[in-house]
Amino acid sequence: NDVYNNGSTVSTTIAKTEGGNFENLVTDPKAAETAITDSIDNTTVSLTADKASVVEGGD
């Protein structure tokens, strides 16, 4: 859960496996899904700057 993924589903698959010491590693091609059902999180952001270091109108 984070401020970007509330009320959504995250899905991923394993495309390829190689190496290691597995005798018979068999992967499932189906996607693994996780439902994110938590409530919306409020985020407060503060931005400050040193006025002496700000150049306005420049490129």
PyMOL Python script that loads the backbone (N, CA, C, O; Angstrom):
from pymol import cmd

cmd.read_pdbstr("""\
ATOM      1  N   ASN A   1       0.833  -1.181   0.000  1.00  0.00           N
ATOM      2  CA  ASN A   1       0.000   0.000   0.000  1.00  0.00           C
ATOM      3  C   ASN A   1       0.881   1.249   0.000  1.00  0.00           C
ATOM      4  O   ASN A   1       1.802   1.377   0.806  1.00  0.00           O
ATOM      5  N   ASP A   2       0.581   2.155  -0.911  1.00  0.00           N
ATOM      6  CA  ASP A   2       1.219   3.460  -0.884  1.00  0.00           C
ATOM      7  C   ASP A   2       0.248   4.485  -1.456  1.00  0.00           C
ATOM      8  O   ASP A   2      -0.870   4.133  -1.832  1.00  0.00           O
ATOM      9  N   VAL A   3       0.654   5.730  -1.527  1.00  0.00           N
ATOM     10  CA  VAL A   3      -0.252   6.796  -1.969  1.00  0.00           C
ATOM     11  C   VAL A   3      -0.616   6.695  -3.436  1.00  0.00           C
ATOM     12  O   VAL A   3      -1.548   7.369  -3.875  1.00  0.00           O
ATOM     13  N   TYR A   4       0.086   5.877  -4.215  1.00  0.00           N
ATOM     14  CA  TYR A   4      -0.179   5.772  -5.645  1.00  0.00           C
ATOM     15  C   TYR A   4      -1.019   4.560  -6.018  1.00  0.00           C
ATOM     16  O   TYR A   4      -1.651   4.571  -7.075  1.00  0.00           O
ATOM     17  N   ASN A   5      -1.055   3.518  -5.199  1.00  0.00           N
ATOM     18  CA  ASN A   5      -1.720   2.268  -5.556  1.00  0.00           C
ATOM     19  C   ASN A   5      -2.836   1.888  -4.593  1.00  0.00           C
ATOM     20  O   ASN A   5      -2.847   0.759  -4.103  1.00  0.00           O
ATOM     21  N   ASN A   6      -3.754   2.766  -4.309  1.00  0.00           N
ATOM     22  CA  ASN A   6      -4.895   2.439  -3.473  1.00  0.00           C
ATOM     23  C   ASN A   6      -6.044   1.988  -4.345  1.00  0.00           C
ATOM     24  O   ASN A   6      -6.324   2.602  -5.375  1.00  0.00           O
ATOM     25  N   GLY A   7      -6.709   0.924  -3.943  1.00  0.00           N
ATOM     26  CA  GLY A   7      -7.872   0.441  -4.677  1.00  0.00           C
ATOM     27  C   GLY A   7      -7.542  -0.076  -6.059  1.00  0.00           C
ATOM     28  O   GLY A   7      -8.316   0.140  -6.992  1.00  0.00           O
ATOM     29  N   SER A   8      -6.418  -0.751  -6.220  1.00  0.00           N
ATOM     30  CA  SER A   8      -6.035  -1.268  -7.532  1.00  0.00           C
ATOM     31  C   SER A   8      -5.495  -2.683  -7.382  1.00  0.00           C
ATOM     32  O   SER A   8      -5.366  -3.197  -6.271  1.00  0.00           O
ATOM     33  N   THR A   9      -5.184  -3.299  -8.503  1.00  0.00           N
ATOM     34  CA  THR A   9      -4.593  -4.633  -8.511  1.00  0.00           C
ATOM     35  C   THR A   9      -3.235  -4.561  -9.187  1.00  0.00           C
ATOM     36  O   THR A   9      -3.100  -3.978 -10.263  1.00  0.00           O
ATOM     37  N   VAL A  10      -2.232  -5.150  -8.557  1.00  0.00           N
ATOM     38  CA  VAL A  10      -0.886  -5.208  -9.110  1.00  0.00           C
ATOM     39  C   VAL A  10      -0.661  -6.630  -9.597  1.00  0.00           C
ATOM     40  O   VAL A  10      -0.955  -7.590  -8.884  1.00  0.00           O
ATOM     41  N   SER A  11      -0.137  -6.767 -10.821  1.00  0.00           N
ATOM     42  CA  SER A  11       0.049  -8.077 -11.427  1.00  0.00           C
ATOM     43  C   SER A  11       1.446  -8.186 -12.021  1.00  0.00           C
ATOM     44  O   SER A  11       1.982  -7.209 -12.543  1.00  0.00           O
ATOM     45  N   THR A  12       2.036  -9.380 -11.941  1.00  0.00           N
ATOM     46  CA  THR A  12       3.346  -9.610 -12.547  1.00  0.00           C
ATOM     47  C   THR A  12       3.479 -11.074 -12.953  1.00  0.00           C
ATOM     48  O   THR A  12       2.764 -11.939 -12.448  1.00  0.00           O
ATOM     49  N   THR A  13       4.399 -11.335 -13.867  1.00  0.00           N
ATOM     50  CA  THR A  13       4.670 -12.701 -14.309  1.00  0.00           C
ATOM     51  C   THR A  13       6.177 -12.949 -14.312  1.00  0.00           C
ATOM     52  O   THR A  13       6.971 -12.009 -14.300  1.00  0.00           O
ATOM     53  N   ILE A  14       6.555 -14.213 -14.327  1.00  0.00           N
ATOM     54  CA  ILE A  14       7.961 -14.594 -14.471  1.00  0.00           C
ATOM     55  C   ILE A  14       8.171 -14.930 -15.937  1.00  0.00           C
ATOM     56  O   ILE A  14       7.578 -15.880 -16.447  1.00  0.00           O
ATOM     57  N   ALA A  15       9.003 -14.167 -16.611  1.00  0.00           N
ATOM     58  CA  ALA A  15       9.222 -14.351 -18.045  1.00  0.00           C
ATOM     59  C   ALA A  15      10.270 -15.414 -18.338  1.00  0.00           C
ATOM     60  O   ALA A  15      10.165 -16.121 -19.340  1.00  0.00           O
ATOM     61  N   LYS A  16      11.295 -15.543 -17.469  1.00  0.00           N
ATOM     62  CA  LYS A  16      12.389 -16.452 -17.781  1.00  0.00           C
ATOM     63  C   LYS A  16      13.150 -16.785 -16.501  1.00  0.00           C
ATOM     64  O   LYS A  16      13.311 -15.937 -15.623  1.00  0.00           O
ATOM     65  N   THR A  17      13.611 -18.013 -16.407  1.00  0.00           N
ATOM     66  CA  THR A  17      14.493 -18.404 -15.310  1.00  0.00           C
ATOM     67  C   THR A  17      15.688 -19.137 -15.891  1.00  0.00           C
ATOM     68  O   THR A  17      15.563 -19.883 -16.863  1.00  0.00           O
ATOM     69  N   GLU A  18      16.843 -18.917 -15.289  1.00  0.00           N
ATOM     70  CA  GLU A  18      18.048 -19.617 -15.751  1.00  0.00           C
ATOM     71  C   GLU A  18      19.081 -19.608 -14.640  1.00  0.00           C
ATOM     72  O   GLU A  18      18.993 -18.812 -13.705  1.00  0.00           O
ATOM     73  N   GLY A  19      20.048 -20.485 -14.744  1.00  0.00           N
ATOM     74  CA  GLY A  19      21.118 -20.542 -13.758  1.00  0.00           C
ATOM     75  C   GLY A  19      20.660 -21.183 -12.464  1.00  0.00           C
ATOM     76  O   GLY A  19      19.563 -21.737 -12.389  1.00  0.00           O
ATOM     77  N   GLY A  20      21.476 -21.107 -11.478  1.00  0.00           N
ATOM     78  CA  GLY A  20      21.157 -21.685 -10.180  1.00  0.00           C
ATOM     79  C   GLY A  20      21.372 -23.182 -10.161  1.00  0.00           C
ATOM     80  O   GLY A  20      21.792 -23.772 -11.156  1.00  0.00           O
ATOM     81  N   ASN A  21      21.086 -23.787  -9.039  1.00  0.00           N
ATOM     82  CA  ASN A  21      21.291 -25.223  -8.878  1.00  0.00           C
ATOM     83  C   ASN A  21      19.970 -25.968  -8.721  1.00  0.00           C
ATOM     84  O   ASN A  21      19.885 -26.916  -7.941  1.00  0.00           O
ATOM     85  N   PHE A  22      18.950 -25.553  -9.448  1.00  0.00           N
ATOM     86  CA  PHE A  22      17.653 -26.201  -9.366  1.00  0.00           C
ATOM     87  C   PHE A  22      17.623 -27.391 -10.319  1.00  0.00           C
ATOM     88  O   PHE A  22      17.991 -27.262 -11.487  1.00  0.00           O
ATOM     89  N   GLU A  23      17.186 -28.553  -9.825  1.00  0.00           N
ATOM     90  CA  GLU A  23      17.137 -29.743 -10.668  1.00  0.00           C
ATOM     91  C   GLU A  23      16.016 -29.673 -11.691  1.00  0.00           C
ATOM     92  O   GLU A  23      16.199 -30.062 -12.845  1.00  0.00           O
ATOM     93  N   ASN A  24      14.842 -29.173 -11.268  1.00  0.00           N
ATOM     94  CA  ASN A  24      13.702 -29.134 -12.177  1.00  0.00           C
ATOM     95  C   ASN A  24      12.812 -27.957 -11.791  1.00  0.00           C
ATOM     96  O   ASN A  24      11.738 -28.152 -11.221  1.00  0.00           O
ATOM     97  N   LEU A  25      13.244 -26.763 -12.092  1.00  0.00           N
ATOM     98  CA  LEU A  25      12.468 -25.567 -11.772  1.00  0.00           C
ATOM     99  C   LEU A  25      11.408 -25.365 -12.841  1.00  0.00           C
ATOM    100  O   LEU A  25      11.729 -25.133 -14.007  1.00  0.00           O
ATOM    101  N   VAL A  26      10.148 -25.451 -12.444  1.00  0.00           N
ATOM    102  CA  VAL A  26       9.030 -25.268 -13.371  1.00  0.00           C
ATOM    103  C   VAL A  26       8.278 -24.025 -12.923  1.00  0.00           C
ATOM    104  O   VAL A  26       7.790 -23.967 -11.794  1.00  0.00           O
ATOM    105  N   THR A  27       8.180 -23.033 -13.796  1.00  0.00           N
ATOM    106  CA  THR A  27       7.464 -21.803 -13.457  1.00  0.00           C
ATOM    107  C   THR A  27       6.061 -21.853 -14.031  1.00  0.00           C
ATOM    108  O   THR A  27       5.808 -22.530 -15.028  1.00  0.00           O
ATOM    109  N   ASP A  28       5.159 -21.137 -13.400  1.00  0.00           N
ATOM    110  CA  ASP A  28       3.771 -21.051 -13.845  1.00  0.00           C
ATOM    111  C   ASP A  28       3.625 -19.784 -14.673  1.00  0.00           C
ATOM    112  O   ASP A  28       3.947 -18.701 -14.184  1.00  0.00           O
ATOM    113  N   PRO A  29       3.150 -19.880 -15.913  1.00  0.00           N
ATOM    114  CA  PRO A  29       3.052 -18.688 -16.762  1.00  0.00           C
ATOM    115  C   PRO A  29       1.925 -17.734 -16.368  1.00  0.00           C
ATOM    116  O   PRO A  29       1.858 -16.613 -16.871  1.00  0.00           O
ATOM    117  N   LYS A  30       1.040 -18.174 -15.472  1.00  0.00           N
ATOM    118  CA  LYS A  30      -0.059 -17.303 -15.060  1.00  0.00           C
ATOM    119  C   LYS A  30       0.468 -16.145 -14.210  1.00  0.00           C
ATOM    120  O   LYS A  30       1.470 -16.275 -13.507  1.00  0.00           O
ATOM    121  N   ALA A  31      -0.219 -15.032 -14.291  1.00  0.00           N
ATOM    122  CA  ALA A  31       0.170 -13.848 -13.522  1.00  0.00           C
ATOM    123  C   ALA A  31      -0.143 -14.033 -12.044  1.00  0.00           C
ATOM    124  O   ALA A  31      -1.150 -14.639 -11.680  1.00  0.00           O
ATOM    125  N   ALA A  32       0.728 -13.505 -11.205  1.00  0.00           N
ATOM    126  CA  ALA A  32       0.472 -13.417  -9.767  1.00  0.00           C
ATOM    127  C   ALA A  32      -0.130 -12.041  -9.519  1.00  0.00           C
ATOM    128  O   ALA A  32       0.455 -11.029  -9.904  1.00  0.00           O
ATOM    129  N   GLU A  33      -1.300 -11.996  -8.876  1.00  0.00           N
ATOM    130  CA  GLU A  33      -1.989 -10.727  -8.656  1.00  0.00           C
ATOM    131  C   GLU A  33      -2.164 -10.461  -7.170  1.00  0.00           C
ATOM    132  O   GLU A  33      -2.385 -11.378  -6.379  1.00  0.00           O
ATOM    133  N   THR A  34      -2.062  -9.190  -6.806  1.00  0.00           N
ATOM    134  CA  THR A  34      -2.300  -8.744  -5.442  1.00  0.00           C
ATOM    135  C   THR A  34      -3.283  -7.591  -5.482  1.00  0.00           C
ATOM    136  O   THR A  34      -3.052  -6.597  -6.171  1.00  0.00           O
ATOM    137  N   ALA A  35      -4.385  -7.718  -4.744  1.00  0.00           N
ATOM    138  CA  ALA A  35      -5.385  -6.649  -4.680  1.00  0.00           C
ATOM    139  C   ALA A  35      -5.038  -5.708  -3.534  1.00  0.00           C
ATOM    140  O   ALA A  35      -4.831  -6.142  -2.401  1.00  0.00           O
ATOM    141  N   ILE A  36      -4.976  -4.420  -3.840  1.00  0.00           N
ATOM    142  CA  ILE A  36      -4.698  -3.394  -2.829  1.00  0.00           C
ATOM    143  C   ILE A  36      -6.029  -2.754  -2.477  1.00  0.00           C
ATOM    144  O   ILE A  36      -6.616  -2.041  -3.291  1.00  0.00           O
ATOM    145  N   THR A  37      -6.505  -3.008  -1.262  1.00  0.00           N
ATOM    146  CA  THR A  37      -7.845  -2.557  -0.883  1.00  0.00           C
ATOM    147  C   THR A  37      -7.839  -1.588   0.288  1.00  0.00           C
ATOM    148  O   THR A  37      -8.898  -1.325   0.858  1.00  0.00           O
ATOM    149  N   ASP A  38      -6.705  -1.055   0.665  1.00  0.00           N
ATOM    150  CA  ASP A  38      -6.609  -0.143   1.790  1.00  0.00           C
ATOM    151  C   ASP A  38      -7.261   1.189   1.439  1.00  0.00           C
ATOM    152  O   ASP A  38      -7.503   1.484   0.269  1.00  0.00           O
ATOM    153  N   SER A  39      -7.536   1.976   2.451  1.00  0.00           N
ATOM    154  CA  SER A  39      -8.140   3.287   2.228  1.00  0.00           C
ATOM    155  C   SER A  39      -7.116   4.289   1.698  1.00  0.00           C
ATOM    156  O   SER A  39      -5.909   4.049   1.734  1.00  0.00           O
ATOM    157  N   ILE A  40      -7.620   5.396   1.213  1.00  0.00           N
ATOM    158  CA  ILE A  40      -6.771   6.463   0.674  1.00  0.00           C
ATOM    159  C   ILE A  40      -5.924   7.062   1.796  1.00  0.00           C
ATOM    160  O   ILE A  40      -6.429   7.327   2.887  1.00  0.00           O
ATOM    161  N   ASP A  41      -4.653   7.272   1.528  1.00  0.00           N
ATOM    162  CA  ASP A  41      -3.737   7.884   2.487  1.00  0.00           C
ATOM    163  C   ASP A  41      -3.530   9.351   2.129  1.00  0.00           C
ATOM    164  O   ASP A  41      -3.316   9.696   0.966  1.00  0.00           O
ATOM    165  N   ASN A  42      -3.596  10.201   3.139  1.00  0.00           N
ATOM    166  CA  ASN A  42      -3.295  11.613   2.922  1.00  0.00           C
ATOM    167  C   ASN A  42      -1.787  11.817   2.959  1.00  0.00           C
ATOM    168  O   ASN A  42      -1.085  11.210   3.768  1.00  0.00           O
ATOM    169  N   THR A  43      -1.302  12.673   2.077  1.00  0.00           N
ATOM    170  CA  THR A  43       0.121  12.980   2.024  1.00  0.00           C
ATOM    171  C   THR A  43       0.300  14.485   2.120  1.00  0.00           C
ATOM    172  O   THR A  43      -0.325  15.241   1.377  1.00  0.00           O
ATOM    173  N   THR A  44       1.147  14.914   3.028  1.00  0.00           N
ATOM    174  CA  THR A  44       1.444  16.333   3.187  1.00  0.00           C
ATOM    175  C   THR A  44       2.876  16.569   2.730  1.00  0.00           C
ATOM    176  O   THR A  44       3.799  15.878   3.162  1.00  0.00           O
ATOM    177  N   VAL A  45       3.053  17.549   1.853  1.00  0.00           N
ATOM    178  CA  VAL A  45       4.370  17.853   1.312  1.00  0.00           C
ATOM    179  C   VAL A  45       4.683  19.316   1.575  1.00  0.00           C
ATOM    180  O   VAL A  45       3.836  20.184   1.360  1.00  0.00           O
ATOM    181  N   SER A  46       5.887  19.590   2.036  1.00  0.00           N
ATOM    182  CA  SER A  46       6.354  20.960   2.229  1.00  0.00           C
ATOM    183  C   SER A  46       7.572  21.180   1.351  1.00  0.00           C
ATOM    184  O   SER A  46       8.461  20.331   1.284  1.00  0.00           O
ATOM    185  N   LEU A  47       7.612  22.313   0.684  1.00  0.00           N
ATOM    186  CA  LEU A  47       8.739  22.649  -0.179  1.00  0.00           C
ATOM    187  C   LEU A  47       9.283  24.000   0.251  1.00  0.00           C
ATOM    188  O   LEU A  47       8.540  24.977   0.352  1.00  0.00           O
ATOM    189  N   THR A  48      10.579  24.049   0.502  1.00  0.00           N
ATOM    190  CA  THR A  48      11.219  25.305   0.872  1.00  0.00           C
ATOM    191  C   THR A  48      12.436  25.520  -0.018  1.00  0.00           C
ATOM    192  O   THR A  48      13.018  24.572  -0.544  1.00  0.00           O
ATOM    193  N   ALA A  49      12.800  26.771  -0.171  1.00  0.00           N
ATOM    194  CA  ALA A  49      13.981  27.103  -0.970  1.00  0.00           C
ATOM    195  C   ALA A  49      14.632  28.349  -0.390  1.00  0.00           C
ATOM    196  O   ALA A  49      13.972  29.191   0.217  1.00  0.00           O
ATOM    197  N   ASP A  50      15.923  28.447  -0.588  1.00  0.00           N
ATOM    198  CA  ASP A  50      16.668  29.628  -0.183  1.00  0.00           C
ATOM    199  C   ASP A  50      16.443  30.688  -1.256  1.00  0.00           C
ATOM    200  O   ASP A  50      16.857  30.502  -2.400  1.00  0.00           O
ATOM    201  N   LYS A  51      15.797  31.789  -0.907  1.00  0.00           N
ATOM    202  CA  LYS A  51      15.472  32.832  -1.887  1.00  0.00           C
ATOM    203  C   LYS A  51      16.707  33.378  -2.592  1.00  0.00           C
ATOM    204  O   LYS A  51      16.610  33.841  -3.729  1.00  0.00           O
ATOM    205  N   ALA A  52      17.851  33.334  -1.947  1.00  0.00           N
ATOM    206  CA  ALA A  52      19.074  33.855  -2.559  1.00  0.00           C
ATOM    207  C   ALA A  52      19.565  32.955  -3.692  1.00  0.00           C
ATOM    208  O   ALA A  52      20.302  33.415  -4.563  1.00  0.00           O
ATOM    209  N   SER A  53      19.170  31.683  -3.695  1.00  0.00           N
ATOM    210  CA  SER A  53      19.668  30.770  -4.726  1.00  0.00           C
ATOM    211  C   SER A  53      18.675  30.552  -5.867  1.00  0.00           C
ATOM    212  O   SER A  53      18.955  29.781  -6.784  1.00  0.00           O
ATOM    213  N   VAL A  54      17.520  31.221  -5.823  1.00  0.00           N
ATOM    214  CA  VAL A  54      16.503  31.051  -6.864  1.00  0.00           C
ATOM    215  C   VAL A  54      16.715  32.084  -7.959  1.00  0.00           C
ATOM    216  O   VAL A  54      16.829  33.277  -7.676  1.00  0.00           O
ATOM    217  N   VAL A  55      16.768  31.631  -9.217  1.00  0.00           N
ATOM    218  CA  VAL A  55      16.884  32.528 -10.360  1.00  0.00           C
ATOM    219  C   VAL A  55      15.576  32.456 -11.130  1.00  0.00           C
ATOM    220  O   VAL A  55      15.234  31.404 -11.670  1.00  0.00           O
ATOM    221  N   GLU A  56      14.847  33.553 -11.188  1.00  0.00           N
ATOM    222  CA  GLU A  56      13.574  33.561 -11.898  1.00  0.00           C
ATOM    223  C   GLU A  56      13.755  34.114 -13.300  1.00  0.00           C
ATOM    224  O   GLU A  56      14.530  35.044 -13.520  1.00  0.00           O
ATOM    225  N   GLY A  57      13.032  33.530 -14.243  1.00  0.00           N
ATOM    226  CA  GLY A  57      13.065  34.005 -15.616  1.00  0.00           C
ATOM    227  C   GLY A  57      14.234  33.483 -16.422  1.00  0.00           C
ATOM    228  O   GLY A  57      14.388  33.849 -17.587  1.00  0.00           O
ATOM    229  N   GLY A  58      15.054  32.645 -15.836  1.00  0.00           N
ATOM    230  CA  GLY A  58      16.200  32.088 -16.550  1.00  0.00           C
ATOM    231  C   GLY A  58      15.842  30.820 -17.293  1.00  0.00           C
ATOM    232  O   GLY A  58      14.746  30.284 -17.126  1.00  0.00           O
ATOM    233  N   ASP A  59      16.754  30.340 -18.107  1.00  0.00           N
ATOM    234  CA  ASP A  59      16.531  29.092 -18.843  1.00  0.00           C
ATOM    235  C   ASP A  59      17.242  27.954 -18.158  1.00  0.00           C
ATOM    236  O   ASP A  59      17.176  26.816 -18.625  1.00  0.00           O
TER     237      ASP A  59
END
""", "prot")
cmd.dss("prot")
cmd.show_as("cartoon", "prot")
cmd.util.cbc("prot")
cmd.orient("prot")
